[in-house]
Amino acid sequence: QVQLVESGGGLVQPGGSLRLSCAASRSIFSINAMGWYRQAPGKERELVATFTSGLGTNYTDSVKGRFTISRSIAKNTVYLQMNSLKPEDTAVYFCYAKYGVDYWGKGTLVTVSS
C-alpha cells in the first residue's frame, strides 16, 4: 500500500502562482508513472501533467507553458508549479502514482478567483 499526500492548494487570484506537492510513502526511484490530475465541479477528472518512466513528461494542452511538473527522488515527492493561473484552472487536484497498481491522493483544492 502506498500513501500519497498532497499539499499546496488554496485560493489565488488570476495570474498568480501556486506550487503543489505530493509526497509518496514509498520510493519513487523506479516508479512507473507519477503526476497530477484535476477535477472541476461537474466535470470528469482529467490529466494535467505526468511523467512516465521511459517516456518523459506529458501535459494537457491547456496548461502547456504555464505548468511544470518536477520531482525529487530524495524526498519521494512530485511537484506541480502552476503559473499564470486562470479561473478555469479551479479544481481539485489529485496526485497519481503507478507502482504497477494505481494509487491516488485525496486531492487538494485550487481556487482561482478575484
Summary of the structure (lengths in Angstrom):
residues: 114
radius of gyration: 13.3
end to end distance: 39.8
largest distance: 41.2
contacts: 341
relative contact order: 0.32
helix: 5%
strand: 53%
